[in-house]
Amino acid sequence: MGNLLTATGLKSYYRTVQGEEIKAVDDVSLEVREGEVLGIAGESGCGKSTLASVLSFTVLPPLYILGGEVRADGNNILVMDRETLRREIKGKYISIVPQGAMNSLNPTMRIKNFVIDVLEEHFSEISKEEALQRARERFEALSLPSRVLDAYPHQLSGGMKQRTVTVISTLLNPNVLIADEPTSALDVSSQKIVIKLLVELLRRKIIKSVVFITHELPLLRHFADRIAIMYAGKIVEIGPMEDIIFNPFHPYSRLLTSSVLVPEPGMKQKKIEAIPGVPPNLKNPPSGCRFHPRCPSYMEGLCNIEIPPLIEVKEDHRVSCFLYGGKNG
């Protein structure tokens, strides 16, 4: 399977009114492959949602893209004009279920009016009847009652609103669906239903891949093919799901998996430990490896001076740490 989306050297910073820069995404490179679920995990504030905005090109001030490429279908979407992006990329090649999606529906509009607006934005010739019929067929195909289309958002449960936004986000059959913490405000039962919906969208080939962003690492155990671990604006490890969950290499990844309970055989007796310290201020992040002030394997004169490269330590598994390469490799 080929890459549907490739990011290289992405830099995206927030600019404050005082002129300061918050390095939310700083030299990030990754690829999204056809047919996979790529999980992106990390502590709150590490840049996951900012990365989702950049990959889906939903960037608005005070967030600015300062460098790098995002290639989709052979084109660098970061240099496309907005009209081409709207017509060819957003919603059709890449779509996003934003964080807080349950609150993204206009409370004064019925769901059907929202759907009509989405389809008319991309198909000027489509009639309201055709748009509604397309929506009914999609809702019913994915086991959502079509009566939802006649409802106002406040008449739907949280889980139903999340599923509704997800279906609306995939009406144009995008290749890549970016789901930014779609289960964070849901109970366990609703979480399972939303994940089942995403799996069904992939199975039916309505979408070709999912980027699933979460701070709940155990959610990815039965869902993701690969996982990228993000810390302080950077990808510090990316590899197969089994490796990241059960045998991570980066000290931060190991501490992150030790800070949550993974309900799997052999893991239930694991001692739960908090990660020491606090995440850095991205206005003035630490020099060298950004994790070094909290790292139990910190090497003076190296980790605090130089940024470790993201290198392959085994097949399809990359780590940014001097324990595995670089100056001491």
N, C-alpha and C positions, 0 to 999 in steps of 0.2 A: 504494500500500500504506500502511496506517495504522501507527501506533505500537502495539506490543504492550506496551511497558514504557517509562515515562518517569520519569526521576529529575530532581528539581529541588532545588538548594541543599542537597545532602546533606552532613551533618557527622557523622562517626563517629570518636570518639577512644578510645584506650586510656588507662586510669587505672592508675597505678602504686600500689604500697602506700604510697609517700611522698606520694601525692596529686597527683603531676604528671600532665599530660595530654599524650599523644602524638597529634598532629593527623594521623592516617593518611589520612583522607578529609575534605577541608575545602572545602566549598562546591562540590560537583561536580554538574553538570547534563549529562544526555545522554539520548538516546532510542534504543530498539531497535526497528527496523522489521520488519514482516512480510516474510519471505522473504530476509532478509539475514544475512550473517555480519559482525558487528561485532568487529574486532580491537582489543584494548587492550594497548598496549605501553609499556615503560619499564624503567628500571634496577631491579634488585632493591631492595626497600625503599621503592618509590615509592607504595605503597598499593593496588596492583592486586588482590591477594588479599583485602584488607580490603573493597574495593569489591564484590568478588564475594560476600562474606559478607552485606553489606548488601542487595544486590540480590536475593539468594536468601533473605533473612531467616533466616540461620543464625548469627545474632549471639549470642555468649556472653561473659560477663564474662571478662577485664577490658575487653572492647570494648563501648562504649555508643553508641547513636544519639542525637545531641544536637539534630538539626534536619533539616528538609527533608522531601520527599515522595518516595515511590516509587509510581507509579500503574500498576496492572495491571487491565485490564478495567473501567476507570473508577473504581476504588477505590484509596484510599491504604492500601497494605498495612501501613504502619508504625503505623497506629492500630487495626488489627484485633486482636481477641482471639486468643489462641494456638490455641484449638480451631478457630475459623473458618480461620485460616491453615493448620493441619494438614489440615483436611478439604477446603478449596477451592483453596488456592494452592500449598503446598509439594508438589512432585512432580507435581501435576496441571496447574498453570499455569506455574510456574517450577520447574526442577530444576537441580541442580548436580552436576558431576563435580569433586569437590574436589581441591585440590593434594595430591599424594601419594596419589592414589586407589588405587594398587596396594596400599597398606598399609591401606586402609579396610575390607577384608574380614576378618571374624573367622576367624582361622586354625584354630579348632576346629570350624567349621561347614562343611558341604558347601555349594556354591553354591546348590543347590536349596532348602536351608533358609533361606538368606538371602532368596531370591526370594519364598518363601512368606510370610516375615515382612513384607516390603515390601507385598505385595498384600493380606494380611490386615489391615494397618494402615489401609488405605483402603477395603476391601470386607469388612466383617465377615461377610457371608453367603457369601463365596466358599469353596469346599472346597479342600483341599490338591491334589486331583487336577485341579481346574479351574485352579488357579494354576500348576501344573506344565505343564499343556497349553498355557496361554497363553504361558508362558515358552519352551517348546520351539518353538512356532510363530514367536515373535519371533526367537529365536536363529537358526533355520534360514532365515528370511526375510532375515536380515542376514549370511548365510554364516558363521555361527559354529556349530560342531558341537554338537548338543544334549547330547552326552556330557559337555560341560563342566559341566553341571548336577550331575553325580554326583561331581565332583572337589572336593578341598580346595584352597584358594588356593595352597599350596606346590607343588601338582602342575602349576601353570600357569606359562608363561613370563611375563615382564614385559609384553610386548605383549598377550598373551591376557588377562591380568588387567585391563589398561587397557580393552580392548574389552569385557570382561565387565561391568565397573563402568559403562561408558558405556551399554550396552544396559539394564542394570538401572535406571539413572537415567532411562531414557526409556520404561519399561514403561507408564506412565500417559499417554503421548502429550502431554508438556508443550508449551505454546506456545513457551516460551523455555528453551533449555538453556545454562547457563553452564558453560563448560569452563575450569577454572583450571589453566593450564600442563599440559595432559594429555599432552604429548609430551616434557617436559623430561628425563625419566630414560630415554628410549628411544633406540635406535639409529636411523639414518636410515630403514632399511627399515620398522621398526615405526612410526615417525612417519608415514610415508606411508599405512600401513594404517589407522591411527587417523583421519587426516584423511579418507581415503576413506570410512570408516564414517560420519563426521559429514556428509559430502556426501550419502551415501546416505540417511541419516535425513531430511535436508531434501528430497531428491528424492522420497522416498516420502510426504512430508508427515506423517511420524510426529511431527516437530517443525516449528515454523514459523520459528524463527530461532535463531542461535547467537551467544553472546558468547564469543569465544575470547581468553583472556588468556595472554600470553607475553612473555618478554624476548628471544625470537629473532625479530627483525623480518622477516628474509627468509622465514620460514615463511608469512607472511601474503600474500606476493606473488601466489600462485595460488589463494588461498582466500578472502580477505576482500573484502567490497564497500566497507566504510569502515574507517578506522583512527582510534582515539583515542590520542593520546600523553599519558601521565601523568607528572608530575614533582612530587615532594614533596607528594603528597596532592591535587594539582589536575590538571584536564585543561587542557593548554596549547595543544593543537591537535586538531581533529577534522575529517576530510574524506574524500573519495574515496581509495581505496587507491592509485591511480596517482599522485595528487598527493602523498600523504604519502611514498611510496617514492622518487619521482623528482624531485619539486619541492616539498619542504616549505618552509613559511614561517618557522616559529618557529626561533630560533637553536638551541634545544635539539634540536628535531626534525632539523635539518640536521646537527648534531654526532652525534646518535644514528645516523642513517643512514650517516654517514661512518665510524663506528667498527666497522661490520660489512661484510663482503663480500656484495654482492647479485649472485648468479651470473646476470646478464642481459647480453645484447649491449649494448655501450656502457658497461657498468659494470665490466667485468673489469679494466680498467687503472686504476681509481680508487684513489687513495692512501688507505690505511687509517690513520686517526688516532684516538687516544684522546681522550675528553672530558676537558678539564683539570679539576683539582680533584676533590672528592668530594661526594656528595650531602649535603644538610644534615641536622642533627639535628632531627627533627620534634618534639622536646620544646620547642625554642626556634628555630623556623625564621626565616630572614632576613625583615626587613621588606620591604614592597613586593613586587616580583616575586621569587619564591623562587629563580629561576635567576640573578639578577643577579650574585652573586659569581663565577660561572663563565662569564658571558656575554661574548663578544667584541664585542657591540654595546651594552654597558652605557652608560646615560646618567646621569651623576651628577645628583642632585637630582630625579630622576623615578623611575627604575626602583627605586631603593633606598627610596623613600618610599611610592609608591602601587601598589596591585595593579591590573594592567591587566585590563580587562574582556575576556570572551570574545566577540569580535565577528565578524560575517560579512565576509570580505574578498573572497570570490567565491561563486558559487552553491554552496550546501551545503558550504562550507568555512569553518570558524571558527578564529580564532587569538587567543590571549591575549598580546599584545605591543604595546608603544607604538610600535614601528616601523610598525604598520599601522593605528593608530587610537587613540582616547582623547585624552590631553592634546596629543600631537603630531600627531594625525591630521587 
